[in-house]
Amino acid sequence: MPATGTPATGPASAGAGVAAVVVAAGRGIRIGGGTPKQYRRVGGQAVLTRTLAALAADDAIARIQPVIAADAADFFRSCLEELAPAIRAKITPPVAGGATRQLSVRAGLEALAAGDAPEIVLVHDAARPYVDSALIARAIAAGRDHGAAVPGVPVTDTVKRVVDIAPGIGRVHETPPREHLRAVQTPQAFVFGPLLGAHRDAAAQGLDGFTDDGALAEWAGLPVVVFAGDIANRKITQPADLIEADRAFATETTDLPAPGARAMTTYVTRLGTGFDVHAFTTGDHVWLGGVKIPADRGVLAHSDGDVALHALTDALLGAIADGDIGTHFPPSDERWRGAASDQFLAHACELVRARGGRIDHLDITVLAEAPRIGKHREEIRARIAAIAGVPLSAVSIKATTTEKLGFVGRAEGLAAQAAATVRLPEEDGPALDAQAETAMRQG
């Protein structure tokens, strides 16, 4: 709880002024690339440009206070240049943010307090460019009526509270009823004085890790309500979110000038290759391409020894420069002893898609004297297509011998080599992104 008395919250007057703090000081590490996500282009304009424009277009908002990284002035200047003069007039000079989101929000609040402090303040993430006037109106109304209000949408997935028992593994501790859960968004609305007081109290106690202002307000003892959010008000966090936003904004009309506007989604083709080999041992089957094939011997392996899927997994990981199968599923980990290899391939495919990528083609060559795979070829293609989530036409599998040469020719084992062709979004294009990245690196 706060060390000092926080001003009591309460409804603001009907004619109170409204300001917005836009938090844009983050580095966007999860999204990859050299340019922070708020400065990446979607539908021809930077994400932050679109967020500022959406807020400034609302007549109820009198002033917008951006908070940016200390070395991002050129980034921000480029965004302003894309805005119409009437919109720019609402935007005050940016202030430098801090090491955490909480510190950045406080910097914005203190900047507002130094001038004509508003009655109501909205705190909004720069990476939520989908915010619209209806959501803004609900936020302002809820902030005025209740003093502290956050938008939320019902949680549609079942949520588990877990206790970590190993890296990546958690034991279920509780399954809270989802009808009482809400996924919280921004803009969050507050009576200005109590929120600023809560931030100052937290700073006085050395606390700076609150991830949203609703949580900080709760800590300070302020009653917080949740009002109806908007499922379309998504936050751009992953590369796939950039792709989706680019498509969405590229198809809409806008009155904002966008000189040289271009879509962000430029794809580059990547080719990855993989190779795997296993020695024969006693057994009555081998796994190839996710299909169990009868044989007079098995293979010696930590997992199920599917050389085709192992090679293909490595090919996909190579295409996105993300290590190899041993990096993600180390043989020293007993969890993977005897494991089915389809989960390895599925994981690699998910990593490609998490980066906004598309899998174009998967090609495998099995090197073995036996077993013969001819009659299993179509079943293997279908299985790989199902695991990877690609059309059957995107999967090819071939087999060959080594003309009795080497360990394969001596029937001591079998091997597979694979190639994967994927398309990934180009991380930084030539216009605003390149200029901004140069500015950030020169700092």
C-alpha positions in Angstrom: 0.0 0.0 0.0 1.2 3.6 -0.6 3.2 5.3 2.1 1.4 8.6 1.8 -2.2 9.5 1.5 -3.4 9.3 -2.0 -6.1 11.8 -3.1 -9.5 10.4 -3.0 -10.9 9.4 -6.3 -14.3 10.4 -7.5 -16.3 11.5 -10.6 -14.9 14.4 -12.6 -17.1 17.3 -13.7 -18.9 17.0 -16.9 -16.9 19.7 -18.6 -13.5 18.4 -17.5 -10.6 18.4 -20.0 -9.2 15.1 -21.3 -5.6 14.4 -22.2 -3.9 11.2 -23.4 -0.5 9.8 -22.5 0.8 7.6 -25.3 3.4 5.1 -24.1 5.9 4.6 -27.0 9.2 4.1 -25.2 9.5 0.4 -25.5 12.0 -1.5 -27.7 9.6 -4.2 -29.0 12.2 -6.9 -28.5 9.7 -9.8 -29.0 8.8 -8.7 -32.5 12.4 -9.0 -33.8 14.3 -6.8 -36.2 16.2 -3.5 -35.6 13.2 -1.2 -35.5 10.8 -1.0 -32.5 7.3 -2.1 -33.4 5.7 1.3 -32.9 7.8 2.6 -35.8 7.2 -0.2 -38.2 5.0 0.5 -41.1 1.5 -1.0 -41.5 -0.6 0.0 -44.5 2.0 2.5 -45.5 2.4 4.4 -42.2 4.1 3.8 -38.9 2.1 2.1 -36.1 2.6 5.1 -33.9 1.5 7.5 -36.6 -1.8 5.6 -36.8 -2.3 5.5 -33.0 -1.7 9.2 -32.6 -4.0 10.0 -35.5 -6.8 7.9 -34.0 -6.6 9.6 -30.7 -6.2 13.1 -32.1 -9.2 12.7 -34.4 -11.4 12.4 -31.3 -12.8 15.9 -30.4 -13.0 14.9 -26.7 -9.2 14.7 -26.4 -7.6 18.1 -26.1 -4.0 17.1 -25.7 -1.7 14.1 -26.4 1.5 13.6 -24.5 3.8 11.1 -26.2 6.5 9.3 -24.2 9.4 7.9 -26.3 12.8 6.4 -25.8 15.5 9.0 -25.1 17.3 8.2 -28.4 14.2 7.9 -30.6 13.7 11.6 -31.6 14.3 10.9 -35.3 11.8 8.0 -35.2 9.2 10.3 -33.7 9.9 13.2 -36.0 9.3 10.9 -39.0 5.9 9.9 -37.6 4.9 13.5 -37.1 5.7 14.3 -40.7 3.1 11.9 -41.8 0.3 13.6 -39.8 -1.9 16.5 -41.0 -1.2 19.9 -39.3 -4.5 19.8 -37.5 -3.6 16.5 -35.9 -0.1 17.6 -35.0 -1.5 20.6 -33.2 -2.9 18.4 -30.4 0.4 16.6 -29.9 2.8 18.1 -27.3 6.6 17.6 -27.5 7.5 14.1 -26.4 9.2 13.3 -23.1 11.8 10.6 -22.5 10.5 7.4 -20.9 12.1 5.2 -18.3 13.4 1.7 -18.0 9.9 0.3 -17.3 6.4 1.0 -18.6 5.4 2.4 -15.2 8.3 4.9 -15.2 7.4 6.0 -18.7 3.8 6.6 -17.8 4.8 8.7 -14.8 7.1 10.8 -17.1 4.1 11.5 -19.2 1.9 12.4 -16.3 4.5 14.7 -14.8 4.8 16.5 -18.1 1.0 17.0 -18.1 1.1 18.2 -14.5 3.8 20.8 -15.4 1.3 22.6 -17.6 -2.5 22.8 -17.5 -3.3 19.5 -15.9 -6.4 17.7 -17.2 -9.2 16.3 -15.2 -9.2 13.0 -17.0 -6.2 11.2 -18.5 -6.2 8.3 -20.8 -3.1 6.0 -20.8 -2.8 4.2 -24.1 -0.2 1.9 -25.7 1.4 3.1 -28.9 1.1 -0.5 -30.2 -2.7 -0.4 -30.3 -3.5 1.5 -33.5 -7.0 0.0 -33.8 -8.5 2.2 -31.1 -11.6 3.9 -32.3 -13.9 6.7 -31.2 -16.5 4.4 -29.6 -13.9 2.9 -27.3 -12.5 6.3 -26.5 -16.0 7.5 -25.6 -16.6 4.5 -23.3 -13.2 5.1 -21.6 -13.8 8.8 -20.9 -17.3 8.1 -19.6 -16.1 5.3 -17.3 -13.2 7.4 -16.0 -15.5 10.3 -15.2 -18.1 8.1 -13.5 -15.8 5.9 -11.5 -12.4 7.6 -11.3 -10.4 4.6 -12.5 -11.5 2.4 -15.4 -9.9 -0.1 -17.7 -11.3 -1.7 -20.9 -11.6 -5.5 -20.9 -12.9 -8.2 -23.1 -14.1 -11.7 -22.0 -11.6 -14.4 -22.0 -12.6 -17.2 -24.4 -9.8 -19.6 -23.7 -9.7 -21.7 -20.6 -7.0 -20.3 -18.3 -4.8 -22.4 -16.0 -2.8 -21.2 -13.0 0.3 -23.3 -12.9 3.4 -23.9 -10.8 6.6 -24.3 -12.7 8.2 -27.7 -12.2 10.7 -27.7 -15.1 11.6 -25.4 -17.9 8.5 -25.1 -20.1 6.5 -27.4 -17.8 4.0 -26.3 -15.2 1.7 -28.3 -13.0 -1.9 -27.1 -12.9 -2.7 -25.4 -9.6 -6.1 -23.9 -10.4 -8.6 -23.4 -13.2 -10.4 -20.1 -12.5 -13.9 -19.7 -13.9 -13.4 -17.7 -17.1 -16.8 -16.0 -16.9 -15.1 -13.8 -14.2 -12.0 -13.1 -16.2 -11.3 -10.2 -18.5 -8.3 -9.5 -20.8 -7.4 -5.9 -20.2 -6.6 -3.4 -22.9 -5.9 0.4 -23.2 -6.9 3.2 -23.2 -7.3 3.2 -19.5 -9.0 6.2 -18.0 -8.4 7.9 -14.6 -9.1 11.1 -12.8 -5.7 12.8 -13.2 -4.8 13.7 -9.6 -5.2 10.3 -8.0 -3.4 8.5 -10.7 -0.4 10.9 -10.5 -0.5 10.5 -6.7 -0.4 6.7 -7.0 2.6 6.9 -9.3 4.5 9.2 -7.0 3.7 6.9 -4.0 4.9 3.9 -5.9 8.1 5.7 -6.8 8.7 6.7 -3.2 8.5 3.0 -2.2 10.9 2.0 -5.0 8.3 0.2 -7.0 8.5 0.4 -10.8 7.3 -2.9 -12.1 3.5 -2.5 -12.5 2.6 -3.5 -16.1 -0.5 -1.4 -16.4 -2.0 1.5 -14.6 -5.1 -0.4 -13.4 -2.8 -2.6 -11.4 -1.0 0.4 -9.9 -4.3 2.0 -9.1 -5.4 -1.2 -7.3 -2.2 -1.2 -5.3 -2.8 2.4 -4.3 -6.3 1.5 -3.0 -8.3 3.1 -5.8 -11.5 1.3 -6.8 -11.0 0.2 -10.4 -13.8 -0.9 -12.7 -13.7 -2.7 -16.0 -15.8 -1.4 -18.9 -16.5 -3.1 -22.3 -13.4 -3.2 -24.4 -13.2 -4.0 -28.1 -11.9 -7.4 -29.5 -10.7 -5.5 -32.5 -8.4 -3.3 -30.3 -5.5 -5.7 -30.6 -2.0 -5.0 -29.5 0.8 -5.5 -32.0 3.2 -7.9 -30.2 4.4 -10.6 -32.6 5.5 -10.4 -36.3 2.2 -12.0 -37.4 0.4 -9.1 -35.8 2.3 -6.7 -38.0 1.3 -8.7 -41.1 -2.4 -8.7 -40.0 -2.3 -4.9 -39.3 -0.6 -4.2 -42.6 -3.3 -6.0 -44.5 -6.1 -4.4 -42.5 -4.8 -0.8 -42.9 -3.8 -1.3 -46.5 -7.4 -1.9 -47.5 -9.0 1.1 -45.8 -9.2 4.7 -47.0 -7.7 7.5 -45.0 -7.5 11.3 -45.2 -4.0 11.2 -43.7 -1.2 12.2 -46.1 1.3 9.4 -46.6 3.9 10.5 -49.1 5.5 7.4 -50.7 3.1 5.2 -48.7 3.9 1.5 -49.1 2.8 -1.7 -47.5 5.1 -3.1 -44.8 4.8 -6.7 -45.9 7.7 -7.4 -48.2 8.6 -11.1 -48.1 12.0 -12.6 -48.5 12.5 -16.2 -49.5 14.7 -18.4 -47.2 16.0 -21.9 -47.9 17.0 -24.2 -45.1 18.5 -27.6 -45.3 18.7 -30.5 -42.8 20.3 -33.9 -42.5 19.9 -36.8 -40.0 21.2 -40.3 -39.7 20.5 -43.3 -37.4 22.1 -46.7 -37.1 20.0 -49.8 -37.3 19.4 -51.9 -34.2 17.1 -54.7 -33.2 13.4 -54.0 -33.8 10.5 -54.6 -36.2 9.7 -51.2 -37.6 11.1 -47.7 -38.4 9.3 -44.3 -38.4 9.6 -42.3 -41.6 7.7 -39.1 -42.1 5.4 -39.7 -39.2 4.4 -43.2 -40.5 5.3 -46.5 -38.9 6.8 -48.8 -41.5 7.3 -52.5 -40.8 11.0 -53.6 -41.1 13.3 -56.3 -40.0 15.2 -53.9 -37.8 14.6 -50.7 -35.9 16.8 -47.7 -35.3 19.0 -46.6 -32.4 17.7 -43.2 -31.3 16.8 -41.1 -28.2 13.4 -40.3 -29.7 11.5 -42.4 -32.2 14.4 -41.9 -34.7 12.3 -40.5 -37.6 15.2 -39.3 -39.8 12.8 -37.7 -42.3 11.0 -35.5 -39.7 14.3 -34.7 -37.9 15.9 -33.5 -41.1 12.8 -31.5 -42.0 12.7 -29.9 -38.6 16.3 -28.9 -39.0 15.6 -27.5 -42.4 12.8 -25.2 -41.1 14.9 -24.1 -38.1 17.8 -23.3 -40.5 15.5 -21.2 -42.7 14.6 -19.0 -39.8 18.2 -19.1 -38.3 16.9 -20.6 -35.0 19.4 -23.3 -34.1 18.8 -26.9 -34.7 16.6 -29.8 -33.3 19.1 -30.4 -30.5 18.8 -26.8 -29.4 15.1 -27.1 -28.9 14.9 -30.8 -27.9 18.2 -31.8 -26.4 18.8 -35.5 -26.2 20.1 -35.0 -22.6 16.5 -34.3 -21.6 14.7 -37.4 -20.6 11.3 -35.9 -21.6 12.2 -36.6 -25.3 13.2 -40.2 -24.8 11.0 -42.2 -27.2 9.1 -39.0 -28.1 7.1 -38.9 -31.3 8.9 -36.6 -33.8 5.8 -35.1 -35.2 5.9 -32.6 -32.2 9.4 -31.5 -33.3 8.2 -30.7 -36.8 5.1 -29.0 -35.5 7.2 -26.8 -33.1 9.4 -25.7 -36.0 6.4 -24.8 -38.1 4.9 -22.8 -35.3 8.2 -20.8 -35.0 8.0 -20.0 -38.7 4.4 -18.7 -38.3 5.2 -16.8 -35.1 7.5 -14.7 -37.2 4.8 -14.0 -39.8 6.3 -16.6 -42.1 4.8 -18.9 -44.7 5.9 -22.4 -45.6 6.1 -22.8 -49.3 7.6 -26.2 -49.9 9.1 -29.2 -48.0 11.3 -31.6 -49.8 12.8 -34.8 -48.4 15.2 -37.5 -49.7 15.5 -40.7 -47.8 18.8 -42.6 -48.2 18.4 -46.3 -47.4 18.8 -49.8 -48.8 15.7 -50.8 -46.8 12.9 -50.4 -46.0 11.4 -49.4 -49.4 9.1 -46.5 -49.0 7.4 -46.5 -52.4 4.1 -47.9 -51.3 4.1 -45.6 -48.2 5.0 -42.4 -50.2 1.5 -40.8 -50.3 0.7 -41.7 -46.7 4.0 -40.0 -45.6 3.2 -36.9 -47.8 -0.2 -36.6 -46.2 1.1 -37.0 -42.7 3.8 -34.4 -43.1 1.3 -32.0 -44.8 -1.1 -32.5 -41.8 1.7 -31.9 -39.2 3.0 -28.8 -41.0 -0.4 -27.4 -41.9 0.5 -27.1 -45.6 -1.2 -28.4 -48.8 -0.3 -31.8 -50.0 1.2 -30.3 -53.1 3.8 -28.5 -50.9 5.3 -31.8 -49.7 7.7 -34.0 -51.7 9.4 -37.2 -50.6 11.9 -39.3 -52.5 14.1 -42.2 -51.8 17.4 -43.5 -53.1 20.2 -45.9 -52.3 23.9 -45.2 -52.3 24.8 -48.0 -54.7 26.1 -50.2 -51.9 28.6 -47.5 -50.9 29.2 -46.3 -47.3 27.2 -47.2 -44.2 23.9 -46.8 -46.0 25.1 -49.2 -48.7 26.2 -51.7 -46.1 22.7 -51.5 -44.6 24.1 -50.3 -41.3 21.6 -47.5 -41.0 19.5 -44.9 -42.9 19.6 -41.2 -43.4 17.5 -38.3 -44.8 18.2 -34.9 -46.1 15.6 -32.2 -46.4 15.1 -28.7 -47.8 12.5 -26.2 -46.6 11.5 -23.1 -48.5 9.8 -20.4 -46.5 8.9 -16.7 -46.9 9.5 -14.3 -44.0 8.6 -10.7 -43.8 11.5 -8.4 -44.5 12.5 -7.0 -41.2 13.2 -3.4 -42.3 12.1 -1.7 -45.5 13.9 1.1 -47.3 11.8 4.1 -46.3 10.8 5.1 -42.7 12.1 1.9 -41.1 15.6 2.3 -42.5 15.8 5.9 -41.6 14.5 5.3 -38.1 16.9 2.3 -37.5 19.9 4.4 -38.5 18.8 7.2 -36.2 18.3 4.7 -33.3 21.8 3.1 -33.8 23.5 6.5 -34.0 21.5 7.6 -30.9 
